[in-house]
Amino acid sequence: MHLLGIDWGSTNRRAYLMDGAGRCLRQHEDGGGVLAERHRFAEALADLRARMEAPPDTFAVLSGMVGSASGWIEVPYLDTEVPLVQLPRHGAAIDGGVIVPGYCYRGRSVDVMRGEEMQLLGAYLLGCGDGWVILPGTHSKWVFLRGGRIERFATYMTGELFAMLGREGSLAGIMAGEVDPASFEIGLGLALEGAPLSNALFSVRARVVSASLDKEAARGVVSGLLVGTEFAVASHAGGPVVLLGSTALTPRYQQAASYFGRAVQTIDPDAAYCAALTQFREAA
């Protein structure tokens, strides 16, 4: 039986068609996220099946914000005590498929995820052992895995803040440059100094207007400051990290890891998602 895996986020959607031997036949990515396809999820899934040329009996595995309150069906979060390999047992059934639940962490803080659990399952199946896994993105996540279970995790609004700061507000007018390694490292240094983030962000503007920093470097400094803040906050959690992210963000997080003295291993997120899909054959 073929499997159609769909990572269905708020704004974007990625799909993977796998055959019975576990080979990925086709991949597709578009802007048909939950916000764009709201109120027509069944039709959108049918359209995607046709676009991917999926056989009629293909079992669909949906993850991400499609299982949220604003998605197709709200699927309750799993507690982090549930091992990743048990995800297929807890999905919400739809016609011809299932929607995968996310996780909720209740510790010293409360945090949630939807979609990342599939990549984490895949990473575990690909040999990722105990330790920290970083999933960069709009909402970057640091997840500690132990024995195939999520022990704890924390979310950082890094990508969302970067986009907002570049679009409006006091820093928008100076964030038209490129993110180059040199300016990015300046931002990492600011994060290492440990000033409160709101103060450190304003200092970027102050450096530009006082001619202490070239305006063209500001965008890279802000990026480095935001990413560096993740590593500075997590400085108590030593040891190597596994990086599970897009090719666009991987170099920045690799540079940040090196700057903060953390060894880093990378896992391809597409390979991880496809590995996770193989666990859903029994559900299919």
N, C-alpha and C positions, 0 to 999 in steps of 0.2 A: 504494500500500500504506500502511495506517495503521501508526503507531508508538506503542508504549506505553512511555514512559520511567518508570522507578521508581528514585527515590533512596532506597535501602533501608538505613537506619541501624541502630544497635544498639537504639534504643527507639522511634524514629518512622519513618514511611514516607510519602513523597510520590509521587504518580503523576500523569502527564500523558499524555493521549491526543491524538495529532496525526493529521490527515488527510493525504491525498496532496499537498495544496497547501501543507503546512507550517503549517496553522492549528491552534491548540490548541483542541480541542473541549470537553474536560472536565479538571478537576483534582480531586484527592482527597488528603486527608491523614488519617492515623490513627496509632494507637499499635501497629500491627502490625509492629514492628521485628524484627530478627534474634532477639533474646532471646525475644520472644513467639511467633514462628513457627518456632523451631528444630525440626528433624526433620519439618517438613511444608511445605517451601518450594514444592514443585510444587503442592500443594493450595492454598496461600495465593495463589500466582500465578493459578491458575485462578479462585479466588474473586474476586480483584481484577479480572481480565478481565471477569467477569460484571458486577461492580458498576459498572465503567466503560463497560459496553455496547460493548466492543471487538469489531469484526468478527472472524470466525474466523481470517482470515489475518494478523491484526495481529502484527507483529514486536516482541518485547519487548527492551528495552535496560535492563539492571539495573546499578546502580552502588552504591558504598558498602560497608558492612560485610558485605553478602551475598556478597562475594567474598573474605572473610577466612577464617582458619582456623576460626572459629566460625560461618561462613556456609554457603551451599549448596555452593559449590565454591571451594577456595582458589586464587585466580588470582595468579600471581607478579607482584610489583611490576615496573614498568618503570623503567629508568634514566632520569634526567632528560635524557639526550641525545636521547631519542625525542620529536619534536615533538608537540604536542597534537593536530594534525590527523591524526596517524597512529593515534590511539586505536582507531578501528574495526578496524584490522588485527590487533590484539593481544588481542581479547576471547576468553573461553572460551565455547564453544558449549554451549547447553542446548536442549532441545526447544522450537522456536519462538522462539528468541532468543539473546541473548549477555550475558555478564557482563563489565563493563568493568574492566580492571586499574587499580590505583592507581600511585603513583610512590614511589620511594625515593631520597632524596638522601644521597649519601656525600661529604661535604666535611670541614670542620673538625669537624663533628658529623654525626650520622646522624639522619635524620628520615623519616617516612612519611606518606602521605595515602591515603585511600580515599573517593571521592565528590566531593571538591572539584575533581578534575581535570575533571569534566563542566562545572561552572560556569566554570572557567578557560577551557576550550575555547570555551564560549559567549561569554564576555566578549571573547575574542580575535576571534571571528567578528563580534561587534557593534562592533568597532573599537577595542578596548582595546589601546593601544600598549605600548612598553617602559616598565618601571617597576614600582613596588610595588603589589600587590593585597592587600587585607586581607579575609579571610573570617572574620567574628566567629562565635562559637558556643561550644559546650561546650569544644572544643579550637580556639581561634582560630589562624588561620594567616596569616603574612606571606609572600607569594610574589613573587619578582622574575621578571618575564617579559622575555624578549628575543627578538625575531624569532619569536614564536609558540612558544617553548620555555621550559620552567621552568629558569631558571638556578640558583636556590637557593631554599630556603624554610625557615621555622622555625615550630614549633608552640608555643603557650602554653596551659597548662591553665586559662585564665582562668575560663570558665564552670563547669567542674567544681569548681575551688577555691571559687568564690563559693557554689555550692550546698552544698558540704560545710561551709564555715564557718558558713553560716546554719542548718544542720541540727544540728550538734553541735560541742562544743569550747568554748573560752573565750569566743568571740565570739558564739555562738549566742543567748545571752540578751539581747544588745543589738542584734540585727539584725532587729527586727520592724517597723521604720519603712519609709518609702518612699525610692526613689531619685529625689531631686529634683536639678535642675541645680546648686543652690548647694552642697549637701553633696557631690555628685559632684565639683565643682571643688576642694573641700578635699582630696579624695583624690588628684586629679591633682597638686595642689601637693606632697603628701607623696611621690608618685612622682618628681616632678622633683627633690626634695632628694637622691634617690639612696641612701637608707638601705637596707640589706639587707631584702628583702621580709618575712622572718619578724619582724624587729625593727619594721618599719613597721606591720605588722599588729597586733602587741601594743600599739604606741603608741596605736592607736584605742581599745582597751579602757582604757588608762591615762588617756586624755583624758576618757573618760566617767566613770570612777570618781573622778577628781579634779575633776569638775565643769567641766572645760575644754571639753567638747563635749556638746551635748544628746544624750541617748540616741536620740532619734528620728532623728538625723542619721547615726547610725553605719552603717546599711546603705548609704546613698549614699556615704559616705566609703570604705568597704571596696570598693565597686564601682569608684569612681574610682581608688583605689590600684591595683587589679588591672589595670584597663584602661590606666591611665597607665604602669604598669610596662612594658607592651608598647612604648609610644611612647618611653619613656626608654631602653630597651635598644636600640631601633632608631634612636636619635637620630643615629647616624653615617650613616644612610641618608637623606639629605635629599631634598627635592623633593616633588612632589605624590603623593597615594596614591589608588587606586581602591578604593572600598568596595563589597563584594559581599556583602551580608548581609540578614538579616530586618528587617522594619520595626520590630520591637521593639528591636533593638539598634542600628540605624542612628543614631538621635539621640545616643546616648552616644558612639559612635565619632566622629561628626561634631564633637561638643563637644570630645573629647580631641584630635582633629586640629587644631582651631582653637587650643586652648590651647597646643599644642606647635608652633604656627606652620606647620602643613602644610596646603596646599590639598588639597581632597578632591573627588572625583567619585564619584557613586553609579551603580551598575548594578543593575537589578532581578534578583534571583537566579532567579526563575521564567522571565523572558525569556531569561536566559543559558542555563538548562537546556534550554529548548525550542530555542534556536538550536543548541546542541550536538547535539541529537537529529537534526537534519537531516543531519548528517554520516554517519549510520548507515544511510541509505537504500541505499547500495551494498552494505553488509553484509547488509541484509535481502533 
